[in-house]
Amino acid sequence: KKYNIVFEDMVDKLLTEENNLDAYDKKIDKGEISIKKLKNNDDGKIIDHLFEYEGLIDTSNIFYIGDSKYYKPGNLADKLSVYKQFTYAKNIIQFNIDLFNVKSNYASDKMKYRDKITEGYNITPNFLLYGVIDDHEDFINDHLATISSSLKESIKHSYHWKIRLFDRDSLFICQYKINYLFVLNAYTEKSASSLDEYRIETKDKFRKNFIDYFENIGVSNFTFYKLEMPDLKLFVNDNFKILNGKCFSLNDKTLLVAIHNEEKVEAKKNGIESLTELLENANVINNYKITKAPFLFNKPKDYKLPYLVNENDSPLNIAADIKAEYGK
């Protein structure tokens, strides 16, 4: 257990600019709740990694929530570990909603967790990071990658309503593996600038993998559309039951809708109207003056993760005896 705590601390240095979260120490309920408190839960569990970064669907930011563990070759997190990660995500969402209800703002001015117009919830990215050793001689390359070449296998979807992407209980977690020897080696890194570059590129990779997942209907089962209209609030109010959990406003005239490929079947099964059929109705399109177009995610540029270098710009290495020890 202590061994995993050390590994978590090493990974946290790679991912976060500061291990404390003083920047988000905004309190409500007379100091009973804070982001720092949420990272250290009352049940003794600790959220390993928590950082603010660009969201997936608009210009707002969101908290990325992660857990890291070192596993023996061939082992992955069990169902309990995945479930706990989803629970941590719900806690962070609830914290921000509580904060907004009291102070009308989230933990950061750039964040947007709940949409006022549609009452939809922003997508919260979660990740699990497994430390592995595939090459006992490689201390330089991170080999950061999803656990499978298939994003459908690497990303888990937890939901109450599978067709409601923007529902509060719709959560996603992406699983990665990283070279443990690289993490160990990088922990002795002295160059702050190379660490900063690595953090940005790694966070971009997390974000891009989620976007790649949602862009592929065969993987995520969702198709995304952007609806432009002069009176978005009227459209949402008139069709709220149909739109509930399936949309998120990007501004006061633009609506993002996510349509699950089983949306029409599920709607019929539950005896409700279908969003698919609503947007195929010419009278609806004309009455609300809707312009419908495919939604394009704003993806980061392609990149190659940089080597971490020390102050003399030479590759990082640690003592040969440590290398021999972990190579056993």
C-alpha positions in Angstrom: 0.0 0.0 0.0 2.8 2.4 0.9 4.5 1.5 -2.4 1.5 2.6 -4.3 1.3 5.9 -2.3 4.9 6.7 -3.5 4.0 5.9 -7.1 1.0 8.1 -6.9 3.1 11.0 -5.6 5.6 10.5 -8.4 2.8 10.6 -11.0 1.3 13.6 -9.4 4.5 15.5 -9.9 4.3 14.7 -13.6 0.7 15.9 -14.0 0.1 18.8 -11.6 1.8 22.1 -11.1 1.3 22.0 -7.3 0.4 19.1 -5.1 -1.6 21.3 -2.8 -4.7 23.0 -4.2 -4.6 26.4 -2.5 -5.8 28.0 -5.7 -9.1 26.2 -5.3 -9.5 26.4 -1.6 -12.8 28.3 -1.8 -15.0 27.2 1.1 -18.7 27.0 1.6 -20.9 25.8 4.5 -18.7 27.6 7.0 -15.6 25.9 5.8 -16.9 22.3 6.0 -16.3 21.7 2.3 -13.3 22.6 0.1 -11.5 21.1 -2.9 -8.6 20.2 -0.6 -11.1 18.4 1.6 -12.6 16.6 -1.3 -9.2 15.3 -2.4 -8.8 13.9 1.1 -12.2 12.3 1.7 -13.6 11.7 5.2 -13.6 8.0 4.6 -9.8 8.1 4.4 -9.7 7.7 0.6 -7.6 10.2 -1.4 -8.2 11.4 -4.9 -4.7 10.9 -6.4 -4.8 13.5 -9.2 -7.0 16.5 -9.7 -6.3 19.3 -12.1 -8.2 22.0 -14.1 -7.9 21.8 -17.9 -9.8 22.5 -21.1 -13.2 20.9 -21.3 -14.3 18.8 -24.3 -17.2 20.6 -25.8 -16.7 24.4 -25.4 -14.3 27.0 -24.1 -14.9 26.3 -20.5 -12.6 24.3 -18.2 -13.3 21.2 -16.2 -11.6 19.2 -13.5 -9.8 16.0 -14.7 -9.9 13.4 -12.0 -7.4 10.5 -11.9 -6.1 7.5 -10.0 -2.8 5.8 -10.4 -1.5 2.4 -9.3 1.4 0.1 -9.9 0.1 -3.3 -11.0 1.9 -6.5 -11.6 2.1 -7.5 -15.3 -1.3 -8.5 -16.7 -3.3 -7.0 -13.8 -5.7 -4.1 -14.1 -8.0 -2.2 -11.8 -10.9 -4.2 -10.4 -14.5 -3.1 -10.6 -14.3 -1.6 -7.1 -11.4 0.7 -8.2 -13.4 1.9 -11.2 -16.5 2.4 -9.1 -14.6 4.4 -6.5 -13.3 6.6 -9.3 -16.8 7.4 -10.5 -17.7 8.2 -6.9 -14.9 10.7 -6.7 -16.1 12.4 -9.9 -19.6 12.7 -8.4 -18.1 14.3 -5.3 -16.2 16.9 -7.3 -19.4 17.7 -9.4 -21.4 18.0 -6.3 -18.9 20.3 -4.7 -19.0 22.7 -7.6 -22.8 22.6 -7.7 -22.9 23.4 -4.0 -20.4 26.2 -4.5 -22.4 27.6 -7.4 -25.7 27.5 -5.4 -24.1 29.5 -2.6 -21.8 31.9 -4.4 -23.0 31.7 -8.0 -19.6 30.6 -9.2 -17.6 27.3 -9.4 -14.1 26.5 -8.1 -12.7 28.4 -11.1 -14.2 31.3 -13.1 -13.5 29.3 -16.3 -15.5 26.3 -15.2 -19.0 25.4 -16.3 -20.5 22.2 -14.7 -24.2 22.7 -15.1 -25.9 24.6 -18.0 -28.5 27.0 -16.7 -30.6 26.8 -19.9 -30.8 23.1 -20.4 -29.9 21.9 -16.9 -27.4 19.6 -18.6 -24.1 18.6 -17.0 -20.7 19.1 -18.6 -18.6 16.0 -19.4 -16.2 15.2 -16.6 -13.1 13.3 -17.8 -11.7 10.6 -15.5 -8.7 8.5 -15.9 -6.9 5.5 -14.4 -3.1 5.2 -14.9 -1.4 1.9 -14.5 2.4 1.7 -14.0 3.9 -1.1 -16.0 7.4 -2.4 -16.9 7.7 -3.8 -20.4 11.3 -3.0 -21.0 13.7 -3.2 -17.9 16.3 -1.1 -19.8 14.0 1.8 -20.8 14.0 4.7 -18.4 13.6 7.4 -21.0 10.3 6.8 -22.8 6.9 7.1 -21.1 5.0 4.8 -23.4 1.8 6.5 -22.2 -1.0 4.8 -24.1 -4.6 3.6 -23.6 -4.7 0.0 -22.3 -6.1 -1.1 -25.6 -5.8 0.2 -29.2 -9.6 0.3 -29.1 -11.0 3.3 -27.2 -14.2 1.3 -26.8 -12.2 -1.2 -24.6 -10.2 1.6 -22.9 -13.1 3.9 -21.9 -15.8 2.8 -19.5 -19.2 4.5 -19.4 -21.3 4.6 -16.2 -24.8 5.9 -16.6 -28.4 5.9 -15.3 -29.8 6.7 -18.8 -27.4 5.5 -21.5 -29.0 7.8 -24.1 -28.5 11.0 -21.9 -24.9 12.1 -22.3 -25.4 15.3 -20.3 -27.1 13.6 -17.4 -25.5 14.1 -14.0 -24.9 10.3 -13.7 -23.3 9.9 -17.1 -19.6 9.5 -16.4 -16.6 8.2 -18.4 -13.2 6.9 -17.4 -10.3 6.2 -19.7 -7.6 3.7 -18.7 -3.9 4.2 -19.5 -0.6 2.5 -18.9 2.7 4.3 -18.4 6.3 3.1 -18.2 6.9 2.8 -14.4 10.7 3.2 -14.9 10.1 6.5 -16.7 8.0 7.7 -13.8 10.6 6.7 -11.3 13.3 8.4 -13.4 11.4 11.6 -14.0 10.7 12.0 -10.3 14.3 13.3 -9.9 13.8 15.8 -12.7 15.3 19.2 -12.0 14.1 21.2 -15.1 10.8 22.9 -14.3 10.4 24.0 -18.0 10.6 20.4 -19.3 8.1 19.2 -16.7 5.7 22.0 -17.7 5.9 21.0 -21.3 5.3 17.4 -20.5 2.3 18.2 -18.3 0.7 20.2 -21.2 1.3 17.6 -23.8 0.0 14.8 -21.5 -3.1 16.7 -20.6 -3.7 17.3 -24.3 -3.4 13.6 -24.9 -6.0 12.8 -22.2 -8.4 15.4 -23.8 -7.7 14.2 -27.3 -8.5 10.5 -26.5 -11.9 11.5 -25.1 -12.6 13.6 -28.2 -11.6 10.8 -30.5 -13.9 8.5 -28.5 -16.9 10.8 -28.9 -16.2 11.6 -32.6 -16.5 7.9 -33.5 -20.2 6.9 -33.4 -19.2 3.2 -33.6 -17.3 3.6 -30.4 -19.3 6.1 -28.3 -22.7 5.4 -29.9 -23.3 9.2 -30.0 -23.7 11.6 -32.9 -23.3 15.3 -32.2 -25.1 18.2 -33.8 -25.0 22.0 -33.4 -28.3 23.7 -33.6 -28.4 27.5 -34.3 -31.7 29.3 -33.6 -32.8 32.8 -32.6 -34.7 31.8 -29.5 -32.9 28.8 -27.9 -34.6 29.2 -24.5 -38.1 28.9 -26.1 -37.1 25.8 -27.9 -35.6 24.2 -24.8 -38.6 25.1 -22.6 -41.1 23.9 -25.2 -39.3 20.5 -25.6 -37.6 20.1 -22.3 -38.8 16.5 -21.6 -37.5 15.4 -25.0 -34.2 17.3 -24.6 -33.5 16.4 -21.0 -29.9 15.1 -20.6 -29.3 15.2 -24.3 -28.2 18.8 -24.8 -26.0 21.6 -23.6 -26.1 25.2 -24.6 -22.8 26.7 -26.0 -24.3 30.2 -26.0 -27.7 31.8 -26.0 -28.3 30.9 -29.7 -26.4 27.6 -30.1 -27.4 24.2 -28.7 -25.2 21.1 -28.7 -27.2 17.9 -28.9 -25.9 14.3 -28.5 -28.1 11.7 -30.0 -27.5 8.1 -29.0 -27.9 5.5 -31.8 -30.6 3.8 -29.7 -32.3 7.0 -28.8 -35.4 6.4 -31.0 -35.8 2.8 -29.7 -35.3 3.8 -26.0 -37.8 6.6 -26.4 -40.4 4.3 -27.8 -39.7 1.7 -25.1 -40.3 4.4 -22.4 -43.3 5.9 -24.0 -41.8 9.3 -24.7 -41.2 11.4 -27.8 -37.9 10.9 -29.7 -35.3 13.7 -30.1 -34.3 12.0 -33.4 -37.8 12.4 -34.7 -38.2 15.9 -33.3 -35.2 17.1 -35.4 -36.5 15.3 -38.5 -39.8 17.2 -38.3 -39.7 20.0 -40.9 -42.4 22.0 -39.1 -40.3 22.1 -35.9 -37.2 23.1 -37.9 -39.1 25.9 -39.6 -41.1 27.1 -36.6 -38.0 27.6 -34.4 -35.8 28.6 -37.4 -33.3 26.0 -36.6 -30.1 25.5 -38.6 -28.6 22.0 -38.0 -25.0 21.1 -38.6 -22.5 18.4 -37.4 -20.7 19.5 -34.3 -16.9 19.7 -34.6 -14.8 19.2 -31.5 -11.8 21.5 -31.0 -9.0 19.1 -30.9 -5.4 19.8 -29.9 -2.7 19.7 -32.6 -0.8 16.5 -33.1 2.3 16.3 -31.1 5.1 14.0 -29.8 5.6 13.8 -26.1 9.0 15.3 -25.3 11.8 13.6 -23.5 12.3 15.0 -20.0 15.8 16.4 -19.7 17.8 17.7 -16.8 19.4 21.1 -16.4 22.3 20.0 -18.6 19.9 18.9 -21.4 21.1 15.3 -21.2 18.6 12.4 -20.8 17.6 11.6 -17.2 19.1 8.5 -15.6 19.1 7.2 -12.1 21.7 5.1 -10.2 22.6 1.8 -11.8 22.0 -0.1 -8.6 18.4 1.2 -8.5 17.9 0.3 -12.2 19.2 -3.2 -11.4 16.9 -3.5 -8.4 13.7 -2.6 -10.4 14.9 -4.7 -13.3 14.5 -7.9 -11.3 
